[in-house]
Amino acid sequence: MGKDNHGNQYFEIPKDQSIGRRRPSRWFVPQETDDFEREMPAEWEAWLRGRRDEPPTEKELLKNLAISELKKKNAAELQQKEPSGTPKPTKEDSKPFPKYEDYEDFPGKPPKR
C-alpha cells in the first residue's frame, strides 16, 4: 500500500461485504522487525486507525514534513530570543484581580457592604 520516510511499510486487505468483512484490515511492518514502538507519521497512523479512507500521498507527507521542520526552526529562533522560555511579566500583567462589592468573595458568604 505504501511506505513512510522511517522505512515502515503499510498494507491493507480491502473490505468485502460478501464474506462479512465490514472494515478493511490494515497493518504495518516496521523497518526493524521487532521495533513496533518506532515513530510513525500522523497521516499513516490516522489511516491505520480508520480515521481516513485513503492512504496519505507522498506529496502530502512531504508538505507536512516541511511544515514540521519550519515549526521546529521557528521554535529554535524564539528560544534564542528568549532563553528562559517564557516572556518576562510586564507591569500591565501584574494588575490585581478586580473585586466588586456586589459579588461574593467566597461562595456562600454574603458580600461585604
N, C-alpha and C positions, 0 to 999 in steps of 0.2 A: 504494500500500500504506500509506504513512504519511509523516509529516513530523516533524522534530525542532525544538527551540527555536532552533537555529542556522540554520534555513531549508533544511537539506538535505532532499531528497525521496528516498524509498526505494521500490523496485519489486521485483516477483517474477513470474517465469513458473513456475507450479507444475510439479512433476514429472509425467511422463507415461510410464508403463511401455510403452505401446503403440508409442511411437516411440523407445524406448531411453533416455529421459531418466530416470535413477535419482534425481537430486537436483534440487531446484528451482534456477533461475538467479536470483540476487539481486544487485542493484547499487543504487548511489545516484547522485544528481545533486546536486552542491553548489550552494549559492545563487549563488556566483560561479563560473561555468563552468570556469575554469582552476585553481581552488584546491582540489586534491584532498588537500592536507596540512592541511586545516582540522580543528578539533576535532570529535569525534563522540562522542555519549553511548555509554557502555559497553554499554548494553542493545541499541542498534541495531547496534553492532559485533559483538556476540555473535550476533545474528540474521543478519547478513550472512555471517558465517563458518560458519553452520550449527550453532552450539553450542546454539541454542534453536530450537524448531519454530515457535512463534507470535511475531509481532512484538510489541514492547512496547506496553502501553496507555498512554494519556495519564495516567491515574491513577498508574500505576507510575513513569512518568518524573517526574511532579511530586513524588511521595513521595521518590524517590531524590535529586532536586534539593534538596528541603528538608533531607534528612539531610546532604547535602554542605555546604550553607550553614551548618548547625548546627555541623558539624565545623570549618569554617573560623573561625566565630565563637569556638568554644571554644579553638582553637589560638591565636587572637589574644589572648584573655584570658590564657592561660598565658604567652604571650610577654611580656605586660605585667608579670605577676607575677615572672617570672624572665627578665630581658632577655638574659642571656648564652646562653640556650637550653638549658643543661644545669644540673642541680642541683649545688650545691657538695658535695664529699665530706665525710662526717662522720668522726668518729674510728672508728666501727664499720666503715666502708668501708675504712679503711687498715690492717686487720689483715694481717700477712704470711701467705703461703700455708703451711699446716702441713707439717712434714716428719716422716716416720715412719722409725724405724730399720730396720724390716722391708722397706721398699721402696727400689728403686734411685733415686738422684738423676738418673743419666744412663743411658739404655738401654745394656745390655751390660756395665756396670761393676757389680760386686757391691756390695751395701750395706755401708756402714761400720759396724763393730761395735765 
